Amino acid sequence: MGTAMVTKPTRTSIVPVMLAALVGVCGAARAQEATVELVVEKGRPVRVALAETSTVKRIGQTVTATVVEPVYAYDRIVIPAGAQVLGRVTALDQPSKASRARAMLSGDFSPHRVLQIQFESVIRDGVAVPMRTIARNETVHVARQVARTPDDAQEAGPVARVKQEARGRAAETIATIKQRATDVVSSVKQPGRMARLKEWAVDRLPYHPQLLRKGTQYDAELQAPLAFGAVTPRAPAPAGSAPAPSSILNARLSTTLDSATTPRGTPLEAVVAAPVFADDGRLIFPEGTKLTGEVTFTRPARWLHRNGQLRFLFERVEPPDQESAPLLASLHAIDVSGDDHVALDEEGGAAVKNSNSRFVAPALAILAMRASAEQGEGRGFETGTANVSARATSASAGGGNFAARAVGGAIGFGLIGVGLSQVSRPLGVAFGIAGAARSIYTNVFGRGRELHFQADTPIQVQLAPGRSADQ
C-alpha cells in the first residue's frame, strides 16, 4: 500500500507567489487610479447664444441656441463650441410698475415681459444629451474688452495711433488663429452695423413686438451634473509647476462685483474654465482650479456723469485636491455687452468710458427747444426796427418750426412725441423743454453709470512677469 507524499511549501516557493499577487493588486490599483470621471458639476454655466431672431409669443415656445465657449471637464472638452442647444420659454412675467412707467415716459408702450428660459438638451456627436438648466445673465451685443498695453497708454499722435492700430490688427489676427479651437466668442457672429441700426429704429417705435434677438448670450446654469464617463487623464506636471510668466488663463468670475456696493478689500474668486498645460503637454491646472484674490480699488459713480471704476488682483491658485499656492495675476480681458462701454487700462483696472458724442444730444435738444419757441425769421420780434414787419414764413404761419418741434418731441417722448408735438405749438414747446432738461441731466449733470460684473462673466487673467510663485 503506497503512501502519499505531501510536500510542504517552502519559503522560496511562497515568495514568488506573494510577489505576483502584490504586483497584481498594485497593477489593479494603478489601473483604477489612472482614470478620471468627466463630470460637469451642478451650477456650472454653459455659455450660449441665440441662433436666430424670433418674436416672443407664448410659454412653451421653442428656443434654439449655440454653445459659445467649449465646456471642459478636468482636462478635455466635453461639449464643443458650436454645439446646438434646444430649450423653451417657461415663464412670461409682467415687469415692475416702476420700469413700466419709465418706459412709458420715454414713449415706449411695448410689452417688456420678463422671460424665463430653460435649455433642456445639447446635440453632441449627433445625439441629444438631456440637461436641466436655467438661463441667467442675458447679455446683448457681447464684445471682448482687452486691457491696453503700457506702450498704448504712453504713445500719442497720428503716427503712434497708426502704429497702435497696426499692432492691434496683428495681435488680433494672431490671437484669432491661436484661439480658433478654444475661444468661441469669434465663432458667434454679432449683428452688423445695418442690423444694429435697424434694431435701434425698431426699438424707438411707440409699440413693437418683444423679440429674442440673434446673438444674445445667456449663461445656462446646470441644475444637475452632466457625466461623460471615465477616461485616462493627461500626465500631470511636477508638483509646484506654474504656467510661464505673462501667460493668459481663461476663467470665469465666481463673485459678483459692483462699483457701488463692493468695497476695497473684498475677497473674490474665479474658476479656471480651460485646462492649462505645460509646453511638453503635461497638465498644470485642470478645469475647475480656483483663483482667489481681492478688490484693490473701487470708486462708485458720481455726479457730473463720472462713472464707476474697479480694479482687482488674483493672488493665489488652488487646484483640485491640492494646497493653494501664490500666483499673481491681473485682469487681461472680459466679455461684456458693447453697449456698456467698458474699458480696461494697462493695469487691468476697469471703468465705464463716456462716449465722445454724449454732448450731441443736449446740444440738439437746446437748439430744438429754442427753435420751437420762435415765431419766424424775426425770432419773436416781427415788428422790429423801424416798424418793419418780418416776412412771414411757413414756420410762423404754422405756429412754430415743424422740424424743431419734431426733434424736441423725439428727444422728450420718443417717436410718439414727433406726432404729438405737431398738435399745437405749446405742446411742441413743452416736449422741447422736457427733452432738453432730460438730455442735459442724463449726459452732463446726472450721476454716471456704475460698473457691474455678474458672477459667471467670462474673463482672461494674465500672470505677472517673472516667477509667480516667488511673488
Salt bridges, closest charged atoms under 4 A:
ASP75 OD1 - ARG76 NE 2.87
ASP108 OD2 - HIS112 NE2 2.87
ASP108 OD1 - HIS208 NE2 3.95
GLU120 OE2 - ARG88 NE 2.68
ASP152 OD1 - ARG167 NH2 3.48
GLU155 OE1 - ARG167 NH2 3.51
GLU165 OE1 - ARG169 NH1 3.26
ASP183 OD2 - ARG144 NH1 2.84
GLU199 OE1 - HIS141 NE2 3.03
ASP203 OD1 - ARG213 NH2 2.80
ASP219 OD1 - ARG47 NH1 2.92
GLU221 OE1 - ARG136 NE 3.45
ASP258 OD2 - HIS452 ND1 2.68
ASP280 OD2 - ARG282 NE 2.78
GLU287 OE2 - ARG44 NE 3.65
ASP335 OD1 - ARG144 NE 2.78
ASP339 OD2 - HIS141 ND1 2.93
ASP339 OD1 - ARG196 NH2 3.28
ASP345 OD2 - ARG311 NH2 2.51
GLU346 OE1 - ARG148 NH2 3.34
GLU347 OE1 - ARG311 NE 3.87
GLU374 OE2 - ARG370 NE 3.51
GLU374 OE2 - ARG379 NH1 2.99
GLU377 OE2 - ARG391 NH2 2.78
ASP470 OD2 - ARG467 NE 3.30
